[in-house]
Amino acid sequence: MVETKHEQLIGSSIAARTVPREDVLEWVKKDSHRFLRANIRVGDLDHTIKFYTEFFGMKVLSRKDFPEEKYSNAVVGFGPQETNFVLGLTSHHNAMDKLDVGTAFDHFGITTQDIYNTVEKIRSNGGVITREPGPLTEGGTSIFAFVKDPNGYSFELLQRPPTPEPLCQICINVFDIDRSIEFYNKSLGMNLLHPKFNATEQQYIAMLGYGSNFTETTIIELKYNYNVTQYTRGNGYAQVAIGTNDVYKSAAAVELVAKELGGKIIRPPGPIPKTKTKITASLDTDGFQTVLVDNQDYLKELKKQ
């Protein structure tokens, strides 16, 4: 959707009128946030869906083709969109418009109760295993593996008991992990669920989200890699959508934090003309996009599908 400059100015003035003079940063901490969906671009949509359903156990929740616009969309996940975090897949029909996953986005995480069997199924069907199942260190209890999907996206498989959110992790590479932690905490109300730790001698990792236990909810994992000064953005990972009770207050909070730490609002708060769903969009300190969606509008929109 392309908005005119006039529409953007209207959105900004609406935000200024609607947001009350209260401490929006305190309000953000009390807001009802939920990870709704991550949107990525894929190559062959049918091949991707087959991989995600057969090997990861996801279900196809919706699919639409837009032949005139030359693209197709699908939504996949482990449960209904009303309650679960899902993946939105977009495939462009133009063969000249090539997919580039890039290096800035790192991986998604998925839980499984039988990691060894899952990895063998992927391997026997020609899938790429980039890390064999096992603990991080000798004697460790957390078992994980890494595989690649047909598009080149990396997925971390985590051996865990049944969990409400099997699609449990988005990992992005950042340049200043302390600044990123502060940005997500202050502007989006995320809690630091696992303190920053040295995963290896070459990287630091921090986990943030909205629950109280990082093993039972979806999280954003921030990864800082030593001696890496540049990443390629690519055109694969698009954004994460997060629910909020008030997009106007949310946008005001992001704007306040962005003045201090970096980042910016790229879509002023307000309704999408066609659907009337209220959203706002922003970039974090490393240029990753978050779309904040009104919780009630999101549920109403799903009922129309």
Solvent accessible surface area in square Angstrom, and as a share of the most:
residue,aa,sasa,rsa
1,M,141,0.63
2,V,147,0.84
3,E,34,0.15
4,T,78,0.46
5,K,144,0.61
6,H,124,0.55
7,E,68,0.31
8,Q,55,0.25
9,L,108,0.54
10,I,76,0.39
11,G,9,0.09
12,S,54,0.35
13,S,48,0.31
14,I,43,0.22
15,A,17,0.13
16,A,82,0.64
17,R,177,0.65
18,T,66,0.39
19,V,29,0.17
20,P,60,0.38
21,R,250,0.91
22,E,82,0.37
23,D,82,0.43
24,V,7,0.04
25,L,54,0.27
26,E,79,0.35
27,W,39,0.14
28,V,2,0.01
29,K,129,0.55
30,K,161,0.68
31,D,15,0.08
32,S,63,0.41
33,H,25,0.11
34,R,64,0.23
35,F,8,0.03
36,L,2,0.01
37,R,60,0.22
38,A,0,0.00
39,N,32,0.17
40,I,4,0.02
41,R,24,0.09
42,V,2,0.01
43,G,37,0.35
44,D,86,0.44
45,L,10,0.05
46,D,86,0.44
47,H,98,0.44
48,T,0,0.00
49,I,19,0.10
50,K,110,0.47
51,F,12,0.05
52,Y,0,0.00
53,T,39,0.23
54,E,84,0.37
55,F,27,0.11
56,F,18,0.07
57,G,46,0.44
58,M,6,0.02
59,K,131,0.55
60,V,68,0.39
61,L,54,0.27
62,S,31,0.20
63,R,105,0.38
64,K,104,0.44
65,D,84,0.43
66,F,60,0.25
67,P,100,0.63
68,E,161,0.72
69,E,107,0.48
70,K,123,0.52
71,Y,62,0.24
72,S,6,0.04
73,N,42,0.22
74,A,1,0.01
75,V,8,0.05
76,V,0,0.00
77,G,0,0.00
78,F,46,0.19
79,G,11,0.10
80,P,79,0.49
81,Q,16,0.07
82,E,77,0.35
83,T,88,0.51
84,N,18,0.09
85,F,1,0.01
86,V,0,0.00
87,L,0,0.00
88,G,2,0.01
89,L,1,0.01
90,T,37,0.21
91,S,8,0.05
92,H,78,0.35
93,H,90,0.40
94,N,77,0.40
95,A,79,0.61
96,M,166,0.74
97,D,56,0.29
98,K,144,0.61
99,L,47,0.23
100,D,75,0.39
101,V,28,0.16
102,G,19,0.18
103,T,75,0.44
104,A,4,0.03
105,F,12,0.05
106,D,36,0.19
107,H,2,0.01
108,F,0,0.00
109,G,0,0.00
110,I,3,0.01
111,T,9,0.05
112,T,20,0.12
113,Q,97,0.43
114,D,70,0.36
115,I,0,0.00
116,Y,121,0.46
117,N,79,0.41
118,T,16,0.10
119,V,1,0.00
120,E,86,0.39
121,K,83,0.35
122,I,0,0.00
123,R,94,0.34
124,S,92,0.60
125,N,97,0.50
126,G,65,0.62
127,G,20,0.19
128,V,82,0.47
129,I,32,0.16
130,T,74,0.43
131,R,68,0.25
132,E,89,0.40
133,P,26,0.16
134,G,10,0.09
135,P,44,0.27
136,L,92,0.46
137,T,90,0.52
138,E,179,0.80
139,G,71,0.69
140,G,31,0.30
141,T,130,0.76
142,S,82,0.53
143,I,36,0.18
144,F,27,0.11
145,A,0,0.00
146,F,38,0.16
147,V,0,0.00
148,K,80,0.34
149,D,8,0.04
150,P,56,0.35
151,N,24,0.12
152,G,31,0.29
153,Y,1,0.01
154,S,21,0.14
155,F,0,0.00
156,E,15,0.07
157,L,1,0.01
158,L,21,0.10
159,Q,66,0.29
160,R,33,0.12
161,P,102,0.64
162,P,115,0.72
163,T,22,0.13
164,P,96,0.60
165,E,22,0.10
166,P,27,0.17
167,L,1,0.00
168,C,3,0.02
169,Q,3,0.01
170,I,1,0.01
171,C,0,0.00
172,I,4,0.02
173,N,8,0.04
174,V,1,0.00
175,F,90,0.38
176,D,61,0.32
177,I,11,0.06
178,D,82,0.43
179,R,82,0.30
180,S,0,0.00
181,I,25,0.13
182,E,57,0.26
183,F,4,0.02
184,Y,4,0.01
185,N,60,0.31
186,K,67,0.28
187,S,1,0.01
188,L,2,0.01
189,G,12,0.11
190,M,0,0.00
191,N,72,0.37
192,L,79,0.39
193,L,29,0.15
194,H,52,0.23
195,P,90,0.56
196,K,76,0.32
197,F,60,0.25
198,N,76,0.39
199,A,16,0.12
200,T,60,0.35
201,E,150,0.67
202,Q,105,0.47
203,Q,32,0.14
204,Y,64,0.24
205,I,15,0.08
206,A,0,0.00
207,M,20,0.09
208,L,0,0.00
209,G,0,0.00
210,Y,47,0.18
211,G,27,0.26
212,S,113,0.73
213,N,64,0.33
214,F,49,0.20
215,T,46,0.27
216,E,97,0.43
217,T,26,0.15
218,T,4,0.02
219,I,2,0.01
220,I,5,0.02
221,E,7,0.03
222,L,0,0.00
223,K,24,0.10
224,Y,58,0.22
225,N,24,0.12
226,Y,77,0.29
227,N,138,0.71
228,V,56,0.32
229,T,124,0.72
230,Q,146,0.65
231,Y,40,0.15
232,T,74,0.43
233,R,110,0.40
234,G,29,0.28
235,N,63,0.33
236,G,1,0.01
237,Y,27,0.10
238,A,48,0.37
239,Q,31,0.14
240,V,5,0.03
241,A,10,0.08
242,I,0,0.00
243,G,0,0.00
244,T,0,0.00
245,N,85,0.43
246,D,35,0.18
247,V,1,0.00
248,Y,24,0.09
249,K,31,0.13
250,S,2,0.01
251,A,3,0.02
252,A,21,0.17
253,A,0,0.00
254,V,0,0.00
255,E,92,0.41
256,L,87,0.43
257,V,2,0.01
258,A,14,0.11
259,K,162,0.69
260,E,108,0.49
261,L,23,0.12
262,G,27,0.26
263,G,28,0.27
264,K,114,0.48
265,I,43,0.22
266,I,62,0.32
267,R,25,0.09
268,P,20,0.12
269,P,5,0.03
270,G,4,0.03
271,P,59,0.37
272,I,39,0.20
273,P,72,0.45
274,K,187,0.79
275,T,43,0.25
276,K,134,0.57
277,T,12,0.07
278,K,61,0.26
279,I,23,0.12
280,T,1,0.00
281,A,6,0.04
282,S,4,0.02
283,L,39,0.19
284,D,6,0.03
285,T,21,0.12
286,D,20,0.11
287,G,31,0.29
288,F,11,0.04
289,Q,45,0.20
290,T,5,0.03
291,V,21,0.12
292,L,1,0.01
293,V,12,0.07
294,D,13,0.07
295,N,26,0.13
296,Q,114,0.51
297,D,17,0.09
298,Y,25,0.09
299,L,60,0.30
300,K,120,0.51
301,E,45,0.20
302,L,17,0.09
303,K,167,0.71
304,K,140,0.59
305,Q,116,0.51
